[in-house]
Amino acid sequence: MNWKLVAALFLSWCIVALALIKGIQSSGKVVYFTATFPYVILAILLIRGITLPGSYDGLYYYLMPNWKRIYDVDVWRDAAVQVFYSFGIG
């Protein structure tokens, strides 16, 4: 067994138990945290990503695609492979 994972699982179950020990009254407070926390983390990651060097070039490449590549067969083959990999996980 990986003891770090065991400890993390035990800690997560303790947090769940502490959140639910008082019943349904305290779960509303937990929902406020768990509903907003991912957005806070995404905002932090967005700010961090924008401040990295070369981020402008990446955003420009993402928002202004090269339309001449749409006729390239390799692009469509890579897209199909990506779709099948995504379906494979599901």
N, C-alpha and C positions, 0 to 999 in steps of 0.2 A: 504494500500500500504506500501511496505517496502521502506522507504525514502532513505536508503543507496543505494539500487538498482536503484531507480529513479535517484539519483544523478550520479551514475556511468554511467547509460545509457545516461543521458544528457551530461556528460563530453565526452563520446565516440563519440556522434554525433557532438559535438563541434569540436573535433579533426578531424573528417572526413570532416566537413565543412571547417575548416581552411586549410586542406590539398588540398581540391579541389577548393578553392575559386579563385585561380589564373588560373585555367584551367588545361589543360593536361600537361603544361610545368612543373609544380611542382609535378605532380603525379609520375614522374620518381624518384625523390628523396625519396618519400614515399615508393616506391617499393623497393629501395635499402635497406631501413631500415627494412621493413616488411619481406623481403626475407632472410636477414641475422640474424635478432634478434632471431628467434627460435633456430638457430644453436648455437648462443652464450649462450643462456640459457641452452641448452642441454649439452654443454661443461662444464658449471659451475656445473650443477647437476651431471655430470659424475665425475668430480674432487671431489666434495663433497661426493658422494657415495663411491668412492674408499678410501677416507681417514677415513671413519667410521670404528669403531672396528667391526671385524667379516666379513668384506667385502671379504677377501680372501676366507673364508669358503664358502660364498655364490656364489662367482664366480667359485670356484672349483666344487661345487655341480651342478651349471648350465652347466659348460662345460664338466664335466666328469659324465655322467648319470649312474645310476645303471641299467644295461641292464637286470638284473634278474627280475626287476619289470615289464618288458614288458609283461610277461605272467600273471600278476595279473589282474583279472577281475575288481577289484575296480578302478584301474587306468584307464581302458578303459571306465568304466561307468562315472567316474568324467570328463574325456575328452569329452564324448558325452554330458553331462549336460552343460559343458562350451560352446560347440558349439551351443547348442540350446538357451542358454542365449544370446549369441552373435547375433544369427539370430533374436531373439525376439526384440532386439533394432532396427535392420534394418527394 
